[in-house]
């Protein structure tokens, strides 16, 4: 009996989730939102190898083929749904830049999106810059910020999955609310 109750609850949750996801896509179609995206799937491990360098992707933890596919899927979802993309800013880490390029074609490296995983020295400064940009309604589409889970979590309280999107709605008074999450 318990099995059937669990199965029934799962089957009822699927349409509700699809409706919530569609509402978020509709919200994004209107533009003016800030979308935080965690980079796509990387090689297994925790953090970057010792001695990594930002100017040398071969020294970093990078996207897997599955991660590249996920990044492309995110971009295809934006294009097929007619989601306007204005500016794309990315952490300078190679996995974020590659996610950005595969999903959206290009990106500008922006230091406040840098990984905080193993170095929290600049966290307060980074969070100030992120709150400022996330609190302003972008014009000309949605603002995409491609970064790391270690950056999304202190800003929003959400630890996103790889390639997950956290949608923020700026209030034009320097604050934002979390509109929801989308998983590719």
C-alpha positions in Angstrom: 0.0 0.0 0.0 2.8 2.4 0.9 4.4 1.8 -2.5 1.2 2.9 -4.3 0.9 6.0 -2.2 4.5 7.0 -2.9 4.0 6.3 -6.6 0.7 8.3 -6.7 2.3 11.3 -5.0 5.2 11.2 -7.5 2.8 11.0 -10.5 0.8 14.0 -9.1 4.0 16.0 -8.5 5.2 15.7 -12.1 2.4 17.8 -13.7 2.7 20.4 -10.9 6.5 20.7 -11.5 6.0 21.0 -15.2 3.4 23.8 -14.7 5.8 25.6 -12.3 8.7 25.2 -14.8 6.5 26.6 -17.6 5.6 29.6 -15.5 9.3 30.4 -14.9 10.0 30.1 -18.7 7.1 32.4 -19.3 8.5 34.9 -16.7 11.9 34.8 -18.5 10.2 35.5 -21.9 9.3 38.9 -20.5 13.0 39.8 -19.9 14.3 41.9 -17.1 15.4 39.0 -14.9 18.8 37.9 -13.5 19.6 34.2 -14.0 22.3 32.6 -12.0 23.6 29.4 -13.6 26.0 27.0 -12.0 28.5 25.6 -14.5 27.7 22.3 -16.1 29.0 18.8 -15.0 32.8 18.6 -14.4 35.3 15.9 -14.0 34.8 14.2 -10.6 36.6 15.6 -7.6 36.3 18.4 -5.1 37.7 21.7 -6.1 40.6 22.4 -8.5 43.9 20.6 -8.4 46.7 22.2 -6.3 48.6 24.8 -8.3 45.8 25.4 -10.9 46.1 28.6 -12.9 43.2 30.6 -14.3 45.1 31.2 -17.5 45.6 27.5 -18.2 42.5 25.3 -18.5 44.6 22.2 -18.5 45.4 22.8 -14.8 41.7 23.1 -13.8 38.7 20.8 -13.2 36.8 21.1 -16.5 33.6 20.1 -18.1 32.9 16.5 -19.1 31.2 15.5 -22.4 28.0 15.2 -20.4 28.5 18.7 -19.0 29.1 20.1 -22.5 25.8 18.4 -23.6 24.0 19.9 -20.7 25.3 23.4 -21.5 24.2 23.0 -25.1 20.7 21.8 -23.9 20.3 24.9 -21.7 21.1 27.2 -24.6 18.7 25.2 -26.9 16.0 25.6 -24.3 16.5 29.3 -24.2 16.4 29.6 -28.0 13.4 27.2 -28.5 11.4 29.2 -26.0 12.3 32.6 -27.3 14.0 33.7 -24.0 15.8 37.0 -24.6 19.4 36.9 -23.4 21.1 40.3 -23.0 24.5 40.2 -21.3 26.2 37.0 -20.3 28.8 37.4 -17.5 30.9 34.4 -16.3 33.4 33.4 -13.7 36.8 33.4 -15.3 37.2 29.7 -14.5 37.4 27.6 -17.7 34.4 25.4 -16.8 32.2 28.5 -16.4 33.5 30.2 -19.6 33.0 27.0 -21.6 29.5 26.5 -20.1 28.6 30.1 -21.1 30.0 29.8 -24.7 28.3 26.5 -25.3 25.0 27.7 -24.0 24.9 31.3 -25.1 27.6 31.8 -27.7 29.8 34.1 -25.7 30.5 35.6 -22.3 32.5 38.3 -20.5 34.6 37.2 -17.6 33.6 39.0 -14.4 35.7 38.6 -11.3 32.9 38.8 -8.7 31.6 35.5 -10.1 34.9 33.8 -9.2 34.9 30.5 -7.2 34.7 30.8 -3.4 35.1 27.1 -2.8 38.6 27.2 -1.4 39.1 30.9 -0.8 36.6 33.1 1.0 38.9 36.1 1.4 36.9 38.2 -1.1 33.5 36.8 -0.3 32.1 40.0 1.2 33.3 42.1 -1.7 32.0 39.6 -4.2 28.6 39.4 -2.5 28.2 43.2 -2.5 28.9 43.4 -6.3 26.5 40.5 -6.9 23.7 42.0 -4.8 24.1 45.3 -6.6 23.9 43.7 -10.1 21.1 41.3 -9.1 19.1 44.1 -7.6 18.9 46.1 -10.9 16.5 45.1 -13.6 18.5 44.5 -16.8 17.3 46.0 -20.1 17.5 44.3 -23.4 16.7 40.8 -22.2 17.8 38.7 -19.2 21.2 39.0 -17.5 22.9 35.6 -17.3 25.5 35.0 -14.6 27.4 31.8 -15.0 29.3 30.8 -11.8 29.9 28.2 -9.1 27.7 26.7 -6.5 30.0 28.3 -3.9 28.9 31.7 -5.2 25.2 31.0 -5.7 24.7 29.6 -2.2 25.8 32.6 -0.1 23.9 34.9 -2.3 20.6 33.0 -2.4 20.7 30.2 0.1 20.4 27.7 -2.7 23.0 25.1 -3.5 22.3 24.5 -7.2 23.0 21.3 -9.2 25.3 21.5 -12.2 23.7 23.6 -15.0 20.8 24.5 -12.7 19.3 28.0 -13.1 18.2 30.2 -10.2 15.9 33.0 -11.5 16.0 36.3 -9.6 13.5 39.1 -10.1 15.1 42.5 -9.3 12.8 45.0 -7.5 14.5 48.1 -8.9 15.3 49.3 -5.4 18.5 47.3 -5.2 17.0 44.0 -3.9 15.7 40.9 -5.6 13.4 38.0 -4.9 14.0 34.4 -5.9 11.4 33.6 -8.6 12.4 29.9 -8.8 14.7 27.2 -10.1 15.0 25.4 -13.4 17.0 22.2 -14.0 18.0 21.2 -17.5 
